[in-house]
């Protein structure tokens, strides 16, 4: 199963987990399974129509899925997904 790394800002919604093994063969399947197991993550990761939230980046083995096949990007058992919400700030 692919590994999903959860950043500190999302760990509360993921039950405090730093990483999880999630079943799926595409990024979309993995995110769907992740949000089914941890519903509080859904609004953080996906829009109301089920597309990837523009304020979160998802990387598979270091490559941004927006430059691959987005939610249709294939993943295998040895792959690692990193969820990285955009941070705002400044002054």
N, C-alpha and C positions, 0 to 999 in steps of 0.2 A: 504494500500500500504506500502511496505517496506520503511524505511527511509535510505537514503544514506548520511553519513557524509563526507563532503568535507574538506580535510586539507588545511591550508593556502596556501601552495605551488601550489595547483590546483584551487583555488577559482577564479582566473582571467579567466581561461578557462571555468568555470562554472557560469559565470555571477555574480561573487561576492558572491554566495550563500554559507552558512555554512553547510546547509543540505537541502535535497530535498526529496519529496515523489515521488517515481518512481514505476510505474506499472510493475509487473513481478512476475513469480512464481519460477524462478531459478535465480541464480547469473548472468548467461549469459544473460537472458532476461532483467534483470534490467540494466546491463551494456550496452546492445544494445540500450535500450530506453534512457539511460542517454547520450550515445554518439550520438544518433540521435538528441536529444534536444540540445546538446552542442558538436558539431563536433570537436572542438579543443581538447577535452579530449581523442579522439580516439587513437591518437598516443602515449599518455601517458599511457593508460590502456591496449591496445591490440597490438599484433603483426600484421604484414600484412596478416597473414593467420587466424586471428581472435582468436588466443589463448591469454591467459593472459600474459602480458608483465612480464618478469622475474624480472624486477626492481620495480614492484608494488606488495604489499601484500593486499589482500582483506580478511577482517574478517567479519564473520556473528555471531553476538552476542558473540564476543570475540574469536571465533575459526577460524583459518586460513583455507581458502577454499582449499588450496593445500593438506591439510590432511583430507579433506572431499571428495567432489565429484567435486572439481574445479568449472568450469562454470556450471556444472549440479547440483550443490548444491541447494536443494529446499529452498525457502524463503516464509514466510507468511507475512500477513499484519502487525504483531507486531514486525517483525524482524528489526534489524539495521545492515547495512553494513557500514564498515569503510574502506576507501581507504587510503592506507599508502605507498606512494612512498619511495623507499630506498634512503637514503641520503649517498653521498660519501664525503670523506674528509680525512683529516689527514695530516701528514707531515713527 
